[in-house]
Amino acid sequence: MPPKNKKSKESVQDERFQAIVLTDSFETRFMPLTSVKPRCLLPLANVPLIEYTLEFLAKAGVNEVHLMCSSHAEQIQQYILNSKWNSKNSPFLIHTVMSLESRSVGDAMRDLDNRGLITGDFLLVSGDVVTNIDFERAMNFHKQKKLQDKEHIVTMVLNQASPLHRTRSHVDPATFILDKKTDRCLFYQGIPPVDGAKSSISIDPELIEDIEDEFVIRNDLIDCYVDICTPHVPQIFQDNFDYQTLRSDFLKGVLTSDLVKKSIYAYISENSAEYAARVESWATYDAVSQDVLARWCYPLVPDANLIENNSYTYEFSHIYKEEKVVLAQSCKIGSCTSIGANTTVGEGSSIKKSVIGRNCRIGKNVIINNSYIWENSVIEDNSVLNHTIIAGDASIGSNVTLSPGSVIGFNVKIGNNKHISHHVRIVEKPILKDSFDSDSFDTDASDVDEDAQQPAIPHIELNIKDIDLVGEDGDGYLYVSDRAVDDESESEYGDQYSGIIYQFKHLNVSDDSIASISNRKGKKRSHSRTRRLSSNSVISTDFEGGAFSDDEEEDFAKEAEATVHRALENNHDLDTALLELNTLRMSMNVTYHEVRLATCQVLLQKIVEYITTDTLAAKEATTKIFTQWGPMFKRQVFSEEEQVDLLNILQDKIAKLDKAYNQIVLFLAVRILYELDIVEEDQILNWWKDNEGDEDKDIQSVRTLTGQFITWLQDAEEEESDEESD
């Protein structure tokens, strides 16, 4: 009996599924806040980032988690000791590994290999991942590839999105070349940012000349650095001390090495209900926060109350409130807003698209828009906060204006009547050059000096309190970084894209910028290797035209409809919505007809939603939607033929709506588009005439009320002709 029990115990031990969490980002993008607290403990929608990662691991079936801690390791250890993950009811065993000397992902992986913690295949993630991906499918894909390919060592879990989707990395955009049949990764290349010019990548022809099947070039993937790894991965890092990063060093090195000879595959989630993102920059912090509030990553929503003692409840328009929130009668709380317990909001104040932490005090007539205020902060009367972050225990005086991109650090105090300019970051105490250690900063692999192998000095010392900045009764110092890439560098700051510190016009990562470049002197082939490609373009050995496939049209429709829906739900400005739509159109190489189809579909869905929920009657709902969002068509309709096409789309879609109100919707839609000068009188009459002989009863029925508007147009045209004749 004893030997049998021992064998059974060993079998269980071998079957455990482990996860390695890199709690340090090894970057400085969230400075100066990460000088006080590690990125994985920064709050997102009032929940520490690490909680989202651990929730994902719990649903993934992991039964042992190792947290690799370097920056602020003691804070992370203390947090885990006091969390639900350390209780008897935890779905997995959790351990904190104090890897204090690590300065990069490579260092952490080598430390992991030295400790001998890995017993089999494991899941490698970072502590800033927010995802609800169905991991079981990814794991089954990984196991299947292992059976088919003995050299398989990594499965990258990627999520499909438009190339300029707001949760994609615009800091480190990248391109993957995959075998279309097997999804084996053949090539990886980061796309370098080039100011004022288009970026491009160069592909060595030898890497693809032996590929017999089709391959795809993808720059439309969200890479959250969620990888299923075999035990070979830490060993490869151990054998290659120059490997510092997971993608640009390890992945690219394995794919191009003549010695390693290992395979890496990509599992791509194409389920639109699955969400994946990394909070790796100020822009993605804002984007993911808004997505959590808008319930795009359900069940990871505020009212799920992921941490103990949270008491959020969901209200209409994506408003969340905890217990003991005190709101003045005249204050206004807009959509996509979360307010923590014991927070008070004064008379006349307005808050929208923002997250307010616990125990905060918001004064009278305060305006807060698209901002994030962490716990125990105070905002005095008549202050204005726009696209900014206020860290915990900070105090903002009365009549203060915080411009977009400003970051107020922990315990900072801003005096009365101060104006903080764009992208200014203020800290409680000066960050000294010689104070660098592993528990003070997130570090970046590029900070490492190649000769000395020691961290480079990353920050400028500032010893003089700036009274002009914070006021005589204020307390704080200007934070200045001499790192060009710190927080995406100030040169990229400017116009906002639905959030903090982000600007599209400096981003030159378009699909047209990706080209595979070859030397044609080598072995001849039947297809050209030099061409411009869209994000989903398929290159085959018998490539003849690159026609747009039905699947790709469906993909565009889903992504475009999601974009318009997000604009309506979050009340984005028209320019932002149109920019994202047009970027998506260019990236997927579709016509404006597809854009009009998607826009009409969502606008009509919203009208039906208003009507069926008794929110608005058909007349009011149609007038509201087409008056506010009809101007979107001004950048989708450019010719007379396109005007008629738009009217045909509306007619066909509205004809399928409930006959109790569809005539009203069509009549008002055509009239409002006419009043907005989107469709001209002549084209409305041409559209009407073209459809007069349509035998479809639904089409003829839905046109009945609109006929009165057509008669009015015809009479007006005749009167005008008579006047001209007279």
PALO-679411 format. One record per residue (C-alpha): residue number from 1; residue in three letters; y, z, x. Coordinates in steps of 0.001 Angstrom, whole numbers, padded with zeros to 6 digits. Layout:
// residues N
k|r|yy|zz|xx
NUM|ALA|Y|Z|X
...
//
This chain:
// residues 726
k|r|yy|zz|xx
1|MET|000000|000000|000000
2|PRO|002624|000850|002677
3|PRO|002367|-002571|004371
4|LYS|002746|-004297|001002
5|ASN|005920|-002328|000186
6|LYS|007311|-003071|003603
7|LYS|006683|-006785|003201
8|SER|008308|-006773|-000234
9|LYS|011331|-004954|001162
10|GLU|011684|-007490|003965
11|SER|011476|-010333|001431
12|VAL|014344|-008861|-000591
13|GLN|016328|-008379|002600
14|ASP|015906|-012057|003493
15|GLU|016962|-013259|000052
16|ARG|020310|-011461|-000082
17|PHE|023330|-013720|-000346
18|GLN|026227|-012710|001866
19|ALA|029913|-013564|001785
20|ILE|032387|-013405|004655
21|VAL|036020|-012924|003615
22|LEU|038768|-013681|006129
23|THR|041450|-011221|005033
24|ASP|043953|-012466|007621
25|SER|045497|-015898|007180
26|PHE|046401|-016077|010906
27|GLU|049730|-017608|009834
28|THR|053332|-016439|009529
29|ARG|054297|-018223|006328
30|PHE|054796|-015024|004338
31|MET|056947|-013282|006910
32|PRO|058751|-010911|006764
33|LEU|056691|-009417|003903
34|THR|053460|-009596|005912
35|SER|055030|-007446|008623
36|VAL|054600|-004576|006154
37|LYS|051561|-005549|004091
38|PRO|048726|-008073|004669
39|ARG|048824|-011263|002634
40|CYS|045579|-010435|000825
41|LEU|047200|-007288|-000647
42|LEU|050409|-008973|-001809
43|PRO|050584|-008948|-005615
44|LEU|050135|-012138|-007614
45|ALA|050854|-011570|-011320
46|ASN|050828|-007854|-010437
47|VAL|047272|-008007|-009062
48|PRO|046523|-007908|-005281
49|LEU|045383|-011311|-004076
50|ILE|042092|-009969|-002713
51|GLU|041043|-009070|-006275
52|TYR|040940|-012729|-007330
53|THR|038716|-013553|-004356
54|LEU|036350|-010635|-005025
55|GLU|036111|-011532|-008725
56|PHE|035050|-015025|-007700
57|LEU|032398|-013599|-005358
58|ALA|031078|-011328|-008102
59|LYS|030625|-014295|-010457
60|ALA|029076|-016323|-007621
61|GLY|026161|-013898|-007387
62|VAL|026990|-012538|-003945
63|ASN|025293|-009207|-003212
64|GLU|026841|-008325|000163
65|VAL|030454|-008828|001245
66|HIS|031906|-008392|004737
67|LEU|035697|-008316|004999
68|MET|036853|-009459|008442
69|CYS|040041|-007420|008972
70|SER|042578|-007872|011747
71|SER|046190|-007702|010531
72|HIS|046865|-004364|008769
73|ALA|043139|-003595|008874
74|GLU|043588|000078|007952
75|GLN|045510|-000792|004772
76|ILE|042731|-003130|003660
77|GLN|040045|-000577|004449
78|GLN|041871|002126|002486
79|TYR|042391|-000199|-000466
80|ILE|038690|-001107|-000648
81|LEU|037633|002561|-000384
82|ASN|039713|003367|-003467
83|SER|038784|000253|-005462
84|LYS|036111|-000433|-008069
85|TRP|034268|-002560|-005506
86|ASN|033270|000580|-003624
87|SER|031783|002274|-006703
88|LYS|028156|002520|-007806
89|ASN|028805|-000128|-010458
90|SER|029993|-002723|-007964
91|PRO|028010|-005984|-008169
92|PHE|027726|-006089|-004376
93|LEU|027798|-003935|-001272
94|ILE|031120|-004261|000509
95|HIS|031921|-003535|004164
96|THR|035152|-003769|006145
97|VAL|034690|-005177|009646
98|MET|037513|-004159|011983
99|SER|038057|-007348|013963
100|LEU|041330|-006196|015486
101|GLU|041359|-008569|018445
102|SER|040995|-011744|016360
103|ARG|043944|-014124|016512
104|SER|042370|-017102|014710
105|VAL|039511|-018091|012427
106|GLY|037566|-019056|015544
107|ASP|037958|-015559|017009
108|ALA|036759|-014001|013755
109|MET|033709|-016274|013615
110|ARG|032808|-015502|017228
111|ASP|033157|-011783|016490
112|LEU|030908|-012265|013461
113|ASP|028283|-013952|015634
114|ASN|028440|-011172|018234
115|ARG|027817|-008506|015592
116|GLY|024703|-010275|014247
117|LEU|025648|-009629|010618
118|ILE|024473|-012981|009233
119|THR|020895|-013105|007894
120|GLY|020919|-016505|006172
121|ASP|023200|-018958|004413
122|PHE|026510|-017327|003530
123|LEU|029728|-018021|001645
124|LEU|032888|-018199|003765
125|VAL|036214|-017719|001936
126|SER|039730|-016527|002632
127|GLY|041269|-013513|000928
128|ASP|043894|-015565|-000896
129|VAL|041674|-017775|-003085
130|VAL|042156|-018006|-006856
131|THR|039355|-019984|-008510
132|ASN|037062|-020028|-011528
133|ILE|034770|-022781|-010222
134|ASP|031163|-022697|-011437
135|PHE|029645|-021710|-008112
136|GLU|026036|-022108|-009268
137|ARG|026434|-025884|-009327
138|ALA|027901|-025881|-005839
139|MET|025026|-023736|-004584
140|ASN|022428|-026020|-006149
141|PHE|024154|-028981|-004483
142|HIS|023990|-027142|-001135
143|LYS|020275|-026372|-001486
144|GLN|019502|-029945|-002467
145|LYS|021304|-031331|000578
146|LYS|019474|-028885|002843
147|LEU|016159|-030235|001572
148|GLN|017278|-033822|002108
149|ASP|019011|-033350|005477
150|LYS|017657|-030932|008080
151|GLU|020927|-031149|010045
152|HIS|023057|-029945|007109
153|ILE|025148|-026891|008087
154|VAL|028159|-026675|005715
155|THR|028979|-027540|002104
156|MET|032733|-027626|001473
157|VAL|033644|-026774|-002128
158|LEU|036571|-028991|-003102
159|ASN|038410|-029538|-006372
160|GLN|039822|-032858|-007508
161|ALA|043544|-033099|-008251
162|SER|046388|-035550|-007918
163|PRO|047642|-035999|-004326
164|LEU|050889|-034161|-005113
165|HIS|049420|-031577|-007446
166|ARG|051547|-028463|-007047
167|THR|048656|-026207|-005970
168|ARG|047526|-028548|-003211
169|SER|048518|-027766|000338
170|HIS|051743|-029609|001053
171|VAL|052012|-027652|004267
172|ASP|048814|-029056|005767
173|PRO|047802|-032089|003687
174|ALA|044570|-033771|004713
175|THR|042331|-036769|004141
176|PHE|038543|-036801|003800
177|ILE|036319|-039842|004250
178|LEU|033047|-039356|002374
179|ASP|029856|-041332|001997
180|LYS|030068|-042411|-001637
181|LYS|026324|-042128|-002249
182|THR|025607|-038760|-000595
183|ASP|029056|-037070|-000340
184|ARG|028483|-036485|003361
185|CYS|031777|-036012|005164
186|LEU|032277|-038750|007741
187|PHE|035813|-038099|008908
188|TYR|038592|-035542|008477
189|GLN|042226|-035912|009396
190|GLY|045257|-033800|008709
191|ILE|048275|-035905|007733
192|PRO|051165|-035063|010054
193|PRO|054568|-034612|008415
194|VAL|056996|-037275|009578
195|ASP|060608|-036801|008495
196|GLY|062126|-039933|007054
197|ALA|059034|-042074|007533
198|LYS|055624|-042572|006006
199|SER|052666|-040789|007513
200|SER|049486|-042530|008523
201|ILE|046108|-041746|010032
202|SER|044123|-043707|012579
203|ILE|040355|-043977|012198
204|ASP|038121|-044897|015088
205|PRO|036090|-047945|013933
206|GLU|033001|-046597|015691
207|LEU|032858|-043712|013213
208|ILE|032345|-046041|010258
209|GLU|030779|-049192|011682
210|ASP|027208|-047948|011159
211|ILE|027742|-046995|007528
212|GLU|025697|-049290|005337
213|ASP|026741|-047930|001940
214|GLU|030154|-047546|000367
215|PHE|032519|-044817|001460
216|VAL|035617|-043341|-000129
217|ILE|038879|-042128|001328
218|ARG|040152|-039069|-000525
219|ASN|043517|-037402|-000233
220|ASP|043371|-036082|-003797
221|LEU|041357|-032933|-003111
222|ILE|042343|-029278|-003258
223|ASP|040726|-027610|-000262
224|CYS|040592|-023848|-000734
225|TYR|038421|-023280|002330
226|VAL|035467|-022169|000204
227|ASP|032454|-023109|002333
228|ILE|028726|-022476|002021
229|CYS|027548|-022140|005619
230|THR|024264|-021837|007469
231|PRO|023877|-019397|010403
232|HIS|024549|-022328|012751
233|VAL|028278|-022186|011988
234|PRO|029153|-018941|013866
235|GLN|026951|-020129|016726
236|ILE|028889|-023405|017023
237|PHE|032146|-021451|017186
238|GLN|030557|-019283|019883
239|ASP|029580|-022347|021920
240|ASN|033041|-023900|021580
241|PHE|035732|-021404|022518
242|ASP|038462|-023972|021939
243|TYR|037656|-024054|018217
244|GLN|040377|-021982|016564
245|THR|040778|-023443|013055
246|LEU|038177|-024210|010410
247|ARG|039181|-027784|009625
248|SER|041225|-029390|012394
249|ASP|039005|-027866|015119
250|PHE|035558|-027020|013736
251|LEU|035139|-029678|011035
252|LYS|036736|-032487|012996
253|GLY|034925|-031410|016159
254|VAL|031481|-031416|014523
255|LEU|032064|-034816|012896
256|THR|033160|-036479|016134
257|SER|030814|-034706|018561
258|ASP|028014|-036632|020220
259|LEU|026244|-033361|021083
260|VAL|026304|-031255|017908
261|LYS|024743|-033890|015607
262|LYS|025153|-031796|012448
263|SER|025982|-032849|008885
264|ILE|028696|-031511|006593
265|TYR|028807|-032315|002873
266|ALA|031482|-032020|000190
267|TYR|030798|-030681|-003280
268|ILE|033628|-031960|-005490
269|SER|034307|-030262|-008802
270|GLU|035666|-032803|-011274
271|ASN|035647|-030468|-014265
272|SER|039225|-030260|-015542
273|ALA|038560|-026720|-016809
274|GLU|037796|-025502|-013289
275|TYR|040694|-024216|-011250
276|ALA|040984|-023723|-007497
277|ALA|043923|-022894|-005256
278|ARG|044886|-020959|-002156
279|VAL|048062|-018919|-002034
280|GLU|049060|-020176|001384
281|SER|052806|-020683|001075
282|TRP|055795|-019688|-001026
283|ALA|055383|-022886|-003067
284|THR|051740|-022229|-003894
285|TYR|052505|-018569|-004600
286|ASP|054897|-019684|-007311
287|ALA|052611|-022451|-008608
288|VAL|049502|-020259|-008828
289|SER|051476|-017412|-010423
290|GLN|052709|-019743|-013151
291|ASP|049207|-021173|-013628
292|VAL|047751|-017670|-014033
293|LEU|050417|-016840|-016617
294|ALA|049821|-020161|-018420
295|ARG|046052|-019389|-018511
296|TRP|045021|-022473|-016516
297|CYS|042574|-020372|-014486
298|TYR|040968|-018478|-017366
299|PRO|039307|-015929|-017276
300|LEU|041562|-014935|-014348
301|VAL|044496|-014028|-016608
302|PRO|046713|-010919|-016768
303|ASP|045120|-009535|-019935
304|ALA|041715|-009587|-018225
305|ASN|043043|-006449|-016461
306|LEU|041166|-007077|-013221
307|ILE|042123|-003750|-011650
308|GLU|041626|-000283|-013047
309|ASN|044362|001262|-015193
310|ASN|045932|-002121|-015995
311|SER|046729|-002424|-019698
312|TYR|048138|-005923|-020234
313|THR|048049|-007486|-023678
314|TYR|048668|-011134|-024463
315|GLU|051469|-012199|-026777
316|PHE|052713|-015600|-027922
317|SER|054238|-018080|-025444
318|HIS|052252|-016599|-022551
319|ILE|054091|-013290|-022547
320|TYR|052178|-010270|-021194
321|LYS|053221|-006634|-021415
322|GLU|051655|-003374|-020329
323|GLU|051951|-000060|-022094
324|LYS|055199|001924|-022068
325|VAL|057432|-001107|-021513
326|VAL|060895|-000432|-022941
327|LEU|062882|-003498|-023991
328|ALA|066402|-003354|-025348
329|GLN|066789|-004944|-028758
330|SER|069149|-007669|-027537
331|CYS|067210|-008672|-024396
332|LYS|065350|-011981|-024356
333|ILE|061871|-012438|-022869
334|GLY|060964|-016100|-022351
335|SER|057613|-017817|-021926
336|CYS|055277|-017272|-018963
337|THR|056502|-013759|-018255
338|SER|054597|-010598|-017340
339|ILE|056067|-007080|-017388
340|GLY|054335|-004022|-015905
341|ALA|054059|-000488|-017296
342|ASN|057046|001886|-017410
343|THR|059533|-000918|-016811
344|THR|062808|-000948|-018732
345|VAL|065013|-003941|-019544
346|GLY|068631|-003412|-020604
347|GLU|070802|-004908|-023325
348|GLY|071617|-008605|-023100
349|SER|069258|-009310|-020202
350|SER|067178|-012509|-020074
351|ILE|063828|-012953|-018295
352|LYS|061697|-016105|-018248
353|LYS|058917|-017559|-016117
354|SER|058884|-014377|-014053
355|VAL|056671|-011443|-013131
356|ILE|058107|-007923|-013243
357|GLY|056049|-005141|-011669
358|ARG|055510|-001559|-012783
359|ASN|058213|001114|-012815
360|CYS|061070|-001368|-012482
361|ARG|064520|-000909|-013968
362|ILE|066383|-004009|-015099
363|GLY|069996|-003337|-016075
364|LYS|072243|-004910|-018689
365|ASN|073103|-008625|-018831
366|VAL|070747|-009457|-015962
367|ILE|069412|-013041|-015745
368|ILE|066012|-013470|-014095
369|ASN|064526|-016964|-013865
370|ASN|061303|-018014|-012099
371|SER|061366|-014897|-009916
372|TYR|058905|-012225|-008841
373|ILE|059939|-008573|-008772
374|TRP|057380|-006150|-007413
375|GLU|056860|-002529|-008421
376|ASN|059493|000223|-008263
377|SER|062406|-002181|-007861
378|VAL|065856|-001799|-009418
379|ILE|068163|-004606|-010589
380|GLU|071602|-003380|-011642
381|ASP|073874|-004806|-014361
382|ASN|075156|-008398|-014439
383|SER|073033|-009665|-011540
384|VAL|071485|-013148|-011451
385|LEU|068106|-013877|-009820
386|ASN|066919|-017462|-009584
387|HIS|063688|-018540|-007832
388|THR|063478|-015472|-005633
389|ILE|061112|-012671|-004583
390|ILE|061998|-008981|-004612
391|ALA|059429|-006868|-002760
392|GLY|058474|-003335|-003762
393|ASP|060992|-000447|-003831
394|ALA|063953|-002777|-003309
395|SER|067318|-002229|-004969
396|ILE|069763|-004932|-006074
397|GLY|073311|-003807|-006964
398|SER|075453|-004944|-009856
399|ASN|077081|-008389|-009976
400|VAL|074725|-009680|-007269
401|THR|073610|-013318|-007135
402|LEU|070355|-014206|-005392
403|SER|070104|-017942|-004702
404|PRO|066831|-019930|-004813
405|GLY|064446|-019238|-001955
406|SER|065821|-015822|-001047
407|VAL|063291|-013104|-000190
408|ILE|064268|-009430|-000325
409|GLY|061870|-007251|001695
410|PHE|060364|-003853|000962
411|ASN|062886|-000980|000572
412|VAL|065886|-003268|001120
413|LYS|069094|-002356|-000700
414|ILE|071717|-004970|-001606
415|GLY|075169|-003570|-002429
416|ASN|077344|-004520|-005378
417|ASN|079119|-007873|-005737
418|LYS|077143|-009665|-003024
419|HIS|076042|-013307|-002988
420|ILE|072823|-014043|-001090
421|SER|072620|-017682|-000025
422|HIS|069667|-020034|-000333
423|HIS|066513|-019119|001632
424|VAL|067931|-015977|003205
425|ARG|065280|-013361|004007
426|ILE|066241|-009718|004429
427|VAL|064136|-006904|005902
428|GLU|064486|-003128|005876
429|LYS|064285|-002775|009660
430|PRO|064717|-005244|012527
431|ILE|061473|-006911|013614
432|LEU|061478|-006600|017392
433|LYS|060047|-009183|019729
434|ASP|058062|-006662|021717
435|SER|056594|-004949|018646
436|PHE|053933|-007591|018096
437|ASP|050404|-006339|017594
438|SER|047442|-007212|015395
439|ASP|048444|-004684|012760
440|SER|052024|-005903|012451
441|PHE|051864|-009592|011713
442|ASP|049901|-012444|010371
443|THR|049555|-014723|013363
444|ASP|049003|-018414|013713
445|ALA|046525|-020156|015978
446|SER|049355|-022300|017258
447|ASP|051053|-019146|018540
448|VAL|048393|-018829|021229
449|ASP|049501|-019894|024669
450|GLU|046842|-022202|026111
451|ASP|047143|-020778|029618
452|ALA|047460|-017065|029014
453|GLN|045457|-017011|025760
454|GLN|047889|-014383|024483
455|PRO|050032|-014480|021339
456|ALA|053366|-016146|021934
457|ILE|056500|-014192|021049
458|PRO|057112|-015239|017467
459|HIS|060307|-013567|016339
460|ILE|063950|-013034|017208
461|GLU|065219|-009481|017593
462|LEU|068176|-008494|015438
463|ASN|069559|-004986|016008
464|ILE|072873|-005081|014167
465|LYS|073001|-004232|010489
466|ASP|074718|-007107|008686
467|ILE|077266|-005403|006402
468|ASP|078635|-008765|005307
469|LEU|075128|-009604|004086
470|VAL|074082|-006419|002247
471|GLY|077406|-004610|001799
472|GLU|078616|-001260|003082
473|ASP|076425|000623|000609
474|GLY|073471|-001688|001292
475|ASP|070587|-001327|003699
476|GLY|068900|-004289|005348
477|TYR|068869|-006811|008178
478|LEU|068753|-010571|008250
479|TYR|065330|-011851|009232
480|VAL|065344|-014873|011508
481|SER|062280|-016633|012862
482|ASP|062263|-018977|015818
483|ARG|059009|-020517|014625
484|ALA|059605|-024011|013266
485|VAL|056630|-023805|010920
486|ASP|057312|-020348|009598
487|ASP|057390|-020555|005800
488|GLU|057316|-024366|005903
489|SER|060476|-024368|008033
490|GLU|063962|-024138|006675
491|SER|064516|-027856|007091
492|GLU|062274|-028442|004093
493|TYR|064185|-026125|001794
494|GLY|066492|-027439|-000829
495|ASP|065891|-028736|-004324
496|GLN|063255|-026737|-006159
497|TYR|060057|-028066|-007616
498|SER|059347|-025636|-010475
499|GLY|059367|-022818|-007989
500|ILE|060207|-021280|-004685
501|ILE|061165|-023004|-001454
502|TYR|059804|-026455|-002063
503|GLN|061270|-029909|-001940
504|PHE|059584|-033198|-002769
505|LYS|062005|-035573|-001101
506|HIS|060945|-034405|002361
507|LEU|057276|-034884|001539
508|ASN|056023|-038253|002756
509|VAL|052374|-037826|001929
510|SER|051791|-040731|-000435
511|ASP|048602|-042676|-000898
512|ASP|050337|-045734|000440
513|SER|050749|-043898|003721
514|ILE|047021|-043768|004400
515|ALA|045549|-046663|006323
516|SER|042348|-047107|008265
517|ILE|043211|-048931|011464
518|SER|040660|-050722|013573
519|ASN|040376|-052929|016568
520|ARG|039028|-056231|015216
521|LYS|037769|-057303|018637
522|GLY|034531|-055380|018190
523|LYS|031555|-056158|016023
524|LYS|032567|-058487|013156
525|ARG|032114|-057362|009576
526|SER|032408|-058988|006185
527|HIS|035168|-056585|005074
528|SER|038530|-055715|006518
529|ARG|039069|-052180|007792
530|THR|042853|-052417|007616
531|ARG|044321|-051972|004172
532|ARG|046450|-049677|002053
533|LEU|044382|-047371|-000124
534|SER|044886|-045225|-003184
535|SER|043467|-041726|-003245
536|ASN|040293|-042748|-005026
537|SER|039959|-046241|-003595
538|VAL|036418|-047288|-002818
539|ILE|035767|-049448|000209
540|SER|032456|-051281|000217
541|THR|030915|-053854|002496
542|ASP|031541|-056498|-000141
543|PHE|034991|-055340|-001175
544|GLU|036747|-058103|-003089
545|GLY|039629|-056672|-005030
546|GLY|039491|-052964|-005576
547|ALA|039689|-053125|-009365
548|PHE|040618|-049952|-011146
549|SER|037428|-048496|-012654
550|ASP|036983|-046956|-016102
551|ASP|036190|-043599|-014517
552|GLU|039427|-043679|-012560
553|GLU|041373|-044549|-015718
554|GLU|039807|-041537|-017403
555|ASP|040695|-039378|-014404
556|PHE|044300|-040533|-014556
557|ALA|044477|-039926|-018306
558|LYS|043209|-036354|-017905
559|GLU|045558|-035555|-015026
560|ALA|048573|-037215|-016654
561|GLU|047985|-035483|-019983
562|ALA|047627|-032156|-018158
563|THR|050934|-032837|-016385
564|VAL|052812|-033575|-019619
565|HIS|051151|-030657|-021380
566|ARG|052190|-028329|-018550
567|ALA|055768|-029624|-018797
568|LEU|055870|-028888|-022532
569|GLU|054249|-025481|-022260
570|ASN|056411|-024324|-019349
571|ASN|059512|-026144|-020597
572|HIS|060016|-027977|-017302
573|ASP|063118|-030069|-016877
574|LEU|062625|-033787|-017493
575|ASP|063209|-034791|-013873
576|THR|060419|-032529|-012655
577|ALA|057961|-033802|-015245
578|LEU|058857|-037434|-014588
579|LEU|058624|-036984|-010824
580|GLU|055126|-035563|-011051
581|LEU|054045|-038279|-013524
582|ASN|055425|-041081|-011390
583|THR|053858|-039649|-008250
584|LEU|050527|-039503|-010034
585|ARG|050951|-043077|-011278
586|MET|051636|-044408|-007796
587|SER|048870|-042391|-006188
588|MET|046242|-043684|-008620
589|ASN|047721|-047190|-008819
590|VAL|047946|-047475|-012599
591|THR|050445|-049298|-014808
592|TYR|053161|-047748|-016928
593|HIS|051023|-048555|-019983
594|GLU|048632|-045763|-018973
595|VAL|051585|-043417|-018439
596|ARG|052915|-044200|-021922
597|LEU|049465|-043628|-023424
598|ALA|049175|-040184|-021848
599|THR|052718|-039154|-022771
600|CYS|052343|-040226|-026409
601|GLN|049003|-038457|-026687
602|VAL|050388|-035088|-025604
603|LEU|053614|-035335|-027621
604|LEU|051642|-036083|-030775
605|GLN|049175|-033295|-030040
606|LYS|052085|-030861|-029805
607|ILE|053495|-032076|-033143
608|VAL|050103|-031634|-034810
609|GLU|049833|-028148|-033286
610|TYR|053186|-027164|-034801
611|ILE|052183|-028539|-038206
612|THR|048636|-027142|-038404
613|THR|049714|-023657|-037309
614|ASP|052537|-023666|-039885
615|THR|055044|-023182|-037084
616|LEU|057130|-026174|-038179
617|ALA|056975|-028783|-040928
618|ALA|056238|-032402|-039992
619|LYS|059893|-033435|-040090
620|GLU|061116|-030536|-037931
621|ALA|058203|-030780|-035477
622|THR|058630|-034529|-034892
623|THR|062405|-034238|-034571
624|LYS|062099|-031372|-032091
625|ILE|059515|-033026|-029839
626|PHE|060930|-036553|-029754
627|THR|064531|-035388|-029398
628|GLN|063675|-033118|-026455
629|TRP|060923|-035124|-024767
630|GLY|061552|-038680|-025995
631|PRO|063905|-039311|-023032
632|MET|060776|-039301|-020819
633|PHE|060183|-042869|-022007
634|LYS|063433|-044015|-020398
635|ARG|061542|-044088|-017097
636|GLN|058398|-045547|-018616
637|VAL|059887|-048501|-020534
638|PHE|061809|-051163|-018599
639|SER|061336|-054464|-020448
640|GLU|061291|-055851|-023973
641|GLU|057499|-056234|-023861
642|GLU|057132|-052595|-022817
643|GLN|059276|-051483|-025758
644|VAL|056895|-053249|-028132
645|ASP|053918|-051772|-026276
646|LEU|055306|-048253|-026730
647|LEU|055739|-048812|-030473
648|ASN|052190|-050178|-030748
649|ILE|050800|-047132|-028932
650|LEU|052630|-044769|-031265
651|GLN|051565|-046718|-034334
652|ASP|047868|-046760|-033355
653|LYS|047755|-043066|-032472
654|ILE|049806|-041820|-035410
655|ALA|047668|-043879|-037833
656|LYS|044752|-041614|-036886
657|LEU|046631|-038444|-037844
658|ASP|046407|-036697|-041199
659|LYS|047709|-038987|-043950
660|ALA|049563|-036040|-045440
661|TYR|052228|-036379|-042773
662|ASN|051527|-039339|-040469
663|GLN|054065|-041618|-042234
664|ILE|056815|-039078|-041567
665|VAL|055858|-038803|-037886
666|LEU|055955|-042575|-037293
667|PHE|059217|-043028|-039195
668|LEU|061019|-040288|-037270
669|ALA|059513|-041269|-033898
670|VAL|060752|-044865|-034236
671|ARG|064163|-043785|-035512
672|ILE|064736|-041220|-032738
673|LEU|063633|-043633|-030006
674|TYR|066093|-046143|-031465
675|GLU|068894|-043552|-031456
676|LEU|068055|-042658|-027835
677|ASP|068402|-046360|-026870
678|ILE|064824|-046446|-025633
679|VAL|063771|-049193|-028049
680|GLU|066242|-051836|-029181
681|GLU|066734|-053171|-032678
682|ASP|065343|-056627|-031876
683|GLN|062166|-055229|-030342
684|ILE|061584|-052918|-033310
685|LEU|061825|-055936|-035627
686|ASN|059534|-057969|-033359
687|TRP|056974|-055137|-033348
688|TRP|057167|-054871|-037122
689|LYS|056700|-058601|-037618
690|ASP|053787|-058807|-035164
691|ASN|051837|-056206|-037148
692|GLU|052558|-057451|-040666
693|GLY|049237|-059275|-040911
694|ASP|047134|-056383|-039554
695|GLU|044107|-055908|-041835
696|ASP|043572|-052283|-040798
697|LYS|044309|-050208|-043924
698|ASP|045272|-047137|-041836
699|ILE|047855|-049194|-039934
700|GLN|049392|-050591|-043111
701|SER|049413|-047148|-044726
702|VAL|051180|-045380|-041861
703|ARG|053925|-048058|-041815
704|THR|054994|-047515|-045449
705|LEU|057852|-045057|-044876
706|THR|058991|-046801|-041691
707|GLY|059478|-049932|-043812
708|GLN|062622|-048352|-045254
709|PHE|064041|-047999|-041727
710|ILE|063153|-051630|-040990
711|THR|064926|-052740|-044192
712|TRP|067999|-050791|-043112
713|LEU|067928|-052471|-039680
714|GLN|067569|-055919|-041242
715|ASP|070438|-055307|-043670
716|ALA|072623|-054046|-040835
717|GLU|071784|-057144|-038808
718|GLU|072671|-059436|-041722
719|GLU|075977|-057655|-042317
720|GLU|076820|-057998|-038637
721|SER|076012|-061716|-038778
722|ASP|078218|-062154|-041842
723|GLU|081095|-060375|-040137
724|GLU|080755|-062605|-037092
725|SER|080718|-065692|-039338
726|ASP|083875|-064541|-041154
//
